[in-house]
């Protein structure tokens, strides 16, 4: 039981050290991640379409 209590005490201590982002920083980072994800998915979609068309022409 002492180990569990010490674990949660240590977790609480470490969580107090965490530097949490401000709301504006969080919104900005979220926008960047979503935008990048959309761009990568569109890029992969078009590459897949091109390669599948080439494979159909070749075979």
C-alpha positions as CSV (number, residue, x, y, z in Angstrom):
1,X,0.0,0.0,0.0
2,X,2.9,2.3,0.7
3,X,4.2,2.0,-2.9
4,X,0.8,3.0,-4.3
5,X,0.6,6.0,-2.0
6,X,4.1,7.0,-2.9
7,X,3.4,6.6,-6.6
8,X,0.4,8.9,-6.5
9,X,2.3,11.4,-4.4
10,X,5.1,11.4,-7.0
11,X,2.6,11.8,-9.8
12,X,1.1,14.8,-8.1
13,X,4.5,16.4,-7.5
14,X,5.6,15.9,-11.1
15,X,2.3,17.2,-12.5
16,X,2.8,20.5,-10.6
17,X,6.1,20.9,-12.6
18,X,4.3,20.6,-16.0
19,X,4.1,23.8,-18.0
20,X,0.6,23.7,-19.5
21,X,0.0,25.7,-22.7
22,X,-2.3,28.7,-22.8
23,X,-5.7,28.4,-24.6
24,X,-4.5,30.4,-27.6
25,X,-1.3,28.3,-28.0
26,X,-3.4,25.1,-27.8
27,X,-5.8,26.3,-30.5
28,X,-2.8,27.3,-32.8
29,X,-1.1,24.0,-32.3
30,X,-4.3,22.1,-33.0
31,X,-4.9,24.1,-36.2
32,X,-1.3,23.2,-37.4
33,X,-1.7,19.5,-36.6
34,X,-5.1,19.3,-38.4
35,X,-3.9,21.3,-41.4
36,X,-0.8,19.1,-41.8
37,X,-2.8,15.9,-41.4
38,X,-5.2,17.0,-44.2
39,X,-2.3,18.0,-46.5
40,X,-0.5,14.6,-45.9
41,X,-3.7,12.7,-46.5
42,X,-4.5,14.5,-49.7
43,X,-0.9,14.0,-50.9
44,X,-1.1,10.3,-50.2
45,X,-4.5,10.0,-51.8
46,X,-3.3,11.6,-55.1
47,X,-0.1,9.5,-55.1
48,X,-2.2,6.3,-54.5
49,X,-4.5,7.3,-57.4
50,X,-1.6,7.9,-59.7
51,X,0.1,4.7,-58.8
52,X,-3.0,2.6,-59.1
53,X,-3.7,4.1,-62.6
54,X,-0.2,3.4,-63.7
55,X,-0.5,-0.2,-62.4
56,X,-3.7,-0.7,-64.4
57,X,-2.0,0.7,-67.6
58,X,1.0,-1.6,-67.1
59,X,-0.9,-4.7,-66.3
